[in-house]
Amino acid sequence: MKTLEEIEKLTPEELERLAAVQPAPVPEGLQARLRAALAAQEFAAEASPRPRTPRWVPAAALAGAAAATALLLTLPQRGPKDTFDDPYLAYAEVQKAFSTISDKLTGGLELAASQTEALTGKPQAILDKIQSK
């Protein structure tokens, strides 16, 4: 048996000559296993043919893409519309909207504060009552 370094130094012709002189041992039953594997592969190829795509599928996809493109090109472009010509009038409307929002928030905060005072005062009242005993 040669080492890896010795085998790497051999020329291809020497390797062929050595292989012809010293045949490699073949495992028992290798030929039968190879034939069985090849037969199974051939059977599997015959048993499950590849499903073919119907001829109309690519045409339908192309027609759908063309219809979508035509629809997008024919629709009018919609964008934000400027509702005010005068910037001062637009600024006044923004201030009015912010004032309305502020008023609504103030009313909501007052309502929330009044409800939380009643709830947060109860534990303190209970603690005071327990400590006074």
N, C-alpha and C positions, 0 to 999 in steps of 0.2 A: 504494500500500500504506500502510495506516494503522499508527501505532505503537500499542502496548498502552495507553498512557494515553488516546489519542484514542478507542480502541474502548470503554474503560471509561466514558467520558463520554457515549456514545451511549445513547439510550433504546431499549427493545426494538422499538418501531415503526420507528425509523430503521435499526436493524440488519436488520429484515425487508425494508425497502425497498431497502437496499444489496445484500442477498443476492439479491433478485429482479433487480436491474439487472446485477450482476456475477456470473454463475454460476461456481461453483467448478469447476476442471478435474477431470475424472474420469479415473482411470488406465485405460489400455487393458485390456480383458478383465476388468474388475471384476465386471460382471454375471455372466459365466460362472463366475468363481471363487466368487461368492456362491451361485449355484445349486448348484454342486458341493458346497460345504460344507453347505448345507441338506439336500441329498439324502443325503450321507454321515451326517449327524446322524440323519435319519429312519430310514435303513437300520440304523444301530447300535441305535436304540431298538427297532426291530422284531426284530432278530436276537437280542438278549439281553434277554428279559423278566426282570423281577425275580423271584427265587425267592420263592415264597410259603411262609410258615411253616405247617406243618400245624395244623389247628384243635386238636388234642389236646395240643400242646406247652404252652400256657399253663395248661391244666387240670392237666397232669402236674406242672408246677412248683408250682402252688398246692397240690396234694395232697401233694407232698413236703415243702413248708414246713409244712403243717398237721401231718403225721406227725412231723416233727422237733420241733415245738413241743409236741405231746402227749407225746412221749417224754421231753423235758426236764422237763416238769411232773410226770410220774408217777414219775420216778426219785427215790429217797430222797436227801436231801442228805447227803453224806458230808463230814465234816470231821475235824480231828484230835481224837482221843479222849484225854482225860486219864487216864493209867494209875495215878496216885498220888493218894490223898486227903490224905496227910500231906506237907507241903512238906519237912520234915526228911528223910523217907525218900527223896524224890525227889532232894534235894541229895546224899545219901549215895550214891545210885546214879550220879549224874553224876561224883562224885569217884572212884568205883570204875572207871568207864569211862575217865576221863582217866588214872588210874594204870596201867591196862592198856595204853593207847596209849603212855604214856611208857616203860614197860618194853620194849615191842616196838621202839620207836624206838632206845632205848639199845642193845639187842642188835644191831640193824642197823647202827648207827653204829660199834660196836666191830668188827664183821665188815668193814665198808668200810675202816676205818682200818688193820686188819691187812693187808688185801690191797693197799692203796695204798702202805704202807711198803715192801713187797717190790718193788713196781714203781718207786717213786720213788728207791729206793736204788741201783738198777742204773745209771742214767746217772752218778750221782756216783762209783760204783765204777769205771766205765769211764774217766771223766775223771781220777780219781786214778791209775789204772794207766798212762794215757798220759803223765801229767806225771812219774811216777816214772822213766820210761825215759830 
